[in-house]
Amino acid sequence: MIKAIVGIFLVLHGLVHLLYFGQSARLFELQPGLAWPNASWAFSKLLGDSPTRTLASILCILAAAGFVLGGALTLFGQSGWRTTVVASAVFSGLLYILLWNGRFQHLDAQGGVGILIDAAVLGAVLVFRWPQFDF
């Protein structure tokens, strides 16, 4: 039962990255007036906002794919799930930190909740070695 819950959670966490893909590709707005990832402290001055949005779109798809793969490996009882999930959580956390606009307003709209989830996943998997599966 825990295997199914963990696997589905990981897949769903990955799919949330596709919402940020839609925001960065300007397919829709996650909330009115949200300009994410415009004004990224790490990329916007260097690349400009349009290339930063393209980069964010690609990176969000990669993060989503990593978590979906990690969730699928968990659901199907494959041993590589832990490495995939750790790599995806680190990648995702760095993605949102680098695409953050540097301000402490509206952190939830800039991936702040996702960073907390990534940190919780890393803590559970690396520090507490939870969950333990027999595969």
C-alpha positions as CSV (number, residue, x, y, z in Angstrom):
1,M,0.0,0.0,0.0
2,I,2.8,2.5,0.9
3,K,4.5,1.7,-2.4
4,A,1.4,2.9,-4.3
5,I,1.0,6.0,-2.2
6,V,4.6,7.0,-2.6
7,G,4.6,6.2,-6.3
8,I,1.5,8.2,-7.0
9,F,2.7,11.1,-4.9
10,L,5.9,11.3,-6.9
11,V,4.1,11.1,-10.2
12,L,1.7,13.9,-9.1
13,H,4.6,16.0,-7.8
14,G,6.2,15.6,-11.2
15,L,3.1,16.6,-13.0
16,V,2.8,19.8,-11.1
17,H,6.0,20.9,-12.9
18,L,4.0,20.8,-16.1
19,L,1.9,23.6,-14.6
20,Y,5.0,25.7,-14.3
21,F,5.9,24.7,-17.9
22,G,2.6,26.1,-19.0
23,Q,3.3,29.3,-17.1
24,S,6.8,29.7,-18.5
25,A,5.7,28.9,-22.1
26,R,2.8,31.4,-21.6
27,L,0.2,28.8,-22.4
28,F,-1.8,30.1,-19.4
29,E,-1.3,32.0,-16.2
30,L,-1.2,30.1,-12.9
31,Q,-2.5,33.2,-11.3
32,P,-3.4,36.6,-12.7
33,G,-0.3,38.8,-13.1
34,L,2.2,36.1,-12.4
35,A,5.3,36.8,-14.6
36,W,7.3,33.7,-13.5
37,P,10.1,33.1,-14.6
38,N,10.6,36.7,-15.7
39,A,13.2,38.6,-13.6
40,S,15.0,35.4,-12.6
41,W,18.0,36.5,-10.5
42,A,20.3,34.0,-12.2
43,F,19.2,34.1,-15.9
44,S,17.1,37.1,-16.9
45,K,20.0,39.7,-16.9
46,L,22.3,37.3,-18.7
47,L,19.8,35.8,-21.2
48,G,16.8,38.1,-21.2
49,D,13.3,37.1,-20.2
50,S,12.2,35.3,-23.4
51,P,15.2,32.9,-23.5
52,T,14.8,32.5,-19.7
53,R,11.2,31.4,-20.2
54,T,12.3,28.9,-22.9
55,L,15.0,27.5,-20.6
56,A,12.5,27.3,-17.8
57,S,10.0,25.4,-20.0
58,I,12.6,22.8,-20.9
59,L,13.9,22.4,-17.4
60,C,10.3,22.0,-16.0
61,I,9.7,19.2,-18.5
62,L,12.9,17.5,-17.4
63,A,12.0,17.8,-13.8
64,A,8.5,16.4,-14.5
65,A,9.9,13.5,-16.4
66,G,12.3,12.7,-13.6
67,F,9.6,12.6,-10.9
68,V,7.2,10.7,-13.2
69,L,10.0,8.1,-13.9
70,G,10.8,7.9,-10.2
71,G,7.2,7.3,-9.3
72,A,6.8,4.7,-12.1
73,L,9.9,2.9,-10.9
74,T,8.4,2.9,-7.4
75,L,5.0,1.6,-8.6
76,F,6.6,-1.2,-10.6
77,G,9.0,-2.2,-7.9
78,Q,12.3,-1.2,-9.7
79,S,15.4,-0.7,-7.6
80,G,16.5,2.5,-9.4
81,W,13.7,4.6,-7.9
82,R,15.7,6.1,-5.1
83,T,18.5,7.5,-7.3
84,T,16.0,8.9,-9.8
85,V,13.9,10.6,-7.1
86,V,17.0,12.1,-5.3
87,A,18.3,13.4,-8.6
88,S,14.9,14.8,-9.6
89,A,14.4,16.5,-6.2
90,V,17.8,18.2,-6.3
91,F,17.3,19.2,-9.9
92,S,13.8,20.6,-9.2
93,G,15.0,22.5,-6.1
94,L,17.8,24.1,-8.0
95,L,15.5,24.9,-10.9
96,Y,13.2,27.0,-8.7
97,I,16.0,28.6,-6.8
98,L,17.7,29.7,-10.0
99,L,14.5,30.9,-11.6
100,W,13.3,32.8,-8.5
101,N,13.1,36.6,-8.9
102,G,15.1,37.3,-5.7
103,R,12.1,38.8,-3.8
104,F,10.4,37.4,-0.8
105,Q,6.9,38.1,-2.0
106,H,4.6,35.4,-3.4
107,L,7.2,32.6,-2.9
108,D,4.4,30.1,-3.4
109,A,3.9,31.3,-7.0
110,Q,7.6,30.9,-7.7
111,G,8.0,27.3,-6.7
112,G,8.5,27.9,-3.0
113,V,6.1,25.1,-2.0
114,G,7.8,22.8,-4.5
115,I,11.2,23.5,-2.9
116,L,9.8,22.5,0.5
117,I,8.4,19.3,-1.0
118,D,11.7,18.6,-2.7
119,A,13.5,19.1,0.7
120,A,11.0,16.8,2.4
121,V,11.5,14.1,-0.2
122,L,15.3,14.4,0.1
123,G,15.1,14.3,3.9
124,A,12.8,11.2,3.8
125,V,14.9,9.3,1.2
126,L,18.4,10.3,2.2
127,V,18.3,11.1,5.9
128,F,15.6,8.7,7.2
129,R,16.1,6.1,4.4
130,W,12.3,6.0,4.2
131,P,10.4,4.3,2.7
132,Q,12.2,0.9,2.6
133,F,11.0,-1.3,-0.2
134,D,11.9,-5.0,-0.8
135,F,13.1,-4.5,-4.3
